[in-house]
Amino acid sequence: MEDYQKINCTVETCEYNNSDIRRCELHQINVQACPGCQNGNPEEESMCGSYKAKH
């Protein structure tokens, strides 16, 4: 059995988020740089590129 990294997430509006355990249900995510946000502040400079809004 292959082990996967656990991705903790509190973004409850994402379809992949299991809010009961605050964990992303994807085996991997794509982290992307925010366009025009190269200011050195981690909370502003990157985002989850795998985000998909819940329906």
ZIGI-V730009 format. One record per helix or strand of 3 or more residues. SS is the DSSP state (alpha for helix, beta for strand). FROM is the first residue (numbers start at 1). LEN is the number of residues. If there is no record, write none. Layout:
ss:SS from:FROM len:LEN
ss:SS from:FROM len:LEN
//
This chain:
ss:beta from:31 len:3
ss:alpha from:42 len:4
ss:beta from:46 len:3
//
